[in-house]
Amino acid sequence: MGPGPSDVHPRILEAMSRPTIGHLDPAFVAMMDQMKSLLQYAFQTKNDLTLPVSAPGSAGMETCFVNLLEPGDKVVVCQNGVFGGRMRENAERCGAVPILIEEEWGQPIDPEKVERALKAHPDTRILAFVHAETSTGACSDAETLTRLAHRHGCLVIVDTVTSLGGCPLKVDEWGIDAVYSGSQKCLSCTPGLAPVSFGPRAVKAITTRKTKSQSWFLDLSLVMSYWGGGTKRAYHHTAPINALYGLHEALVILTEEGLENSWRRHFDLHLALRAGLEAMGLRFLVPEEARLPQLNAVFVPNGIDEAAVRSELLRRYGLEIGAGLGPLAGKIWRIGLMGFSASPRNVIFCLSALEAVLKDFDAPTTVGHAVLAAQELLSAKGY
Ligand code: PLP
């Protein structure tokens, strides 16, 4: 129950153990076609250029940057946690000129600050931001930020590594131009694949580039020889066949549950976990209106060694929760409720384990109410 990878669904592990066939085998190619429509469903898009990059979420990020940016391009990058900083690094390495908008860690990106930056830099080509900041649990308003970017003539690159499948994300309705995600969070697959999707404006920007993308492996004009579809698929790289079986199964599971139901499950279980954590006396980092259901960041009680608590949870109960990063190191815990890990059983397990360990550490927390508070919410929601 950390910030990812989440627990992998047994059906996914089973799918990954199937025989490894060739990456151009007709059965595999049929699965690739299905994969595209399954990803289109997960992203809520009709974008033709939708595929899983054969590498982790960071490579999804890099795919967006190296294909959309050219040397000298201006890009407004928003940072309210670890991953906005990684976006800026990507922009710099493309020879682009990043303009950084910083937000306090734990807060969502402020659209007014973005508007001011876009007005001050009217030649900006791209606005890049993280929808669900895993390092803090803050959700930024991707719809508003995207509309703002379009009003100022820019494209958007949106990081949805932690949002895909876990909270509302509507690529076409919101008009997102380029989006990337990861397999290991709310899709509950193993790490190592990065679903990406590019809308018509992004595709036009890619096809009218003046310079070659700096990356051979991630250059979409080459990747599409394999993922482009139809009968003309050709070798680009040896696809991670078994990992793709896993992602396919993860997406089948998502369609069986239904995307809206998955969003609702994450939200309901977050409410139950929140009720329990607050009954213990723990406080959330992120303001309520911007809280991600799938990543619950709470302050460590005064005087408590946060790393010792995490070690004890792991030793005694086999339960992993995450630490704070950067300026939040030592100050918060990050409790993930992602995909298959987002279950009533885990909510109750985590609350009772955390409560017991905090009691033994003489933490200034309340004992005896957390599980009841969560149970009440769970039964009210019909779990
Ligand atoms: N972006 C966000 C918001 C993430 O949470 C992560 C990983 O946790 C990444 C990007 C990078 O993904 P990966 O670690 O799969 O490369």
Residues whose N, C-alpha, C, O or C-beta is under 5 A from the ligand:
A	BS01	PLP	P56 G57 S58 A59 F83 A132 E133 T134 D159 V161 T162 G182
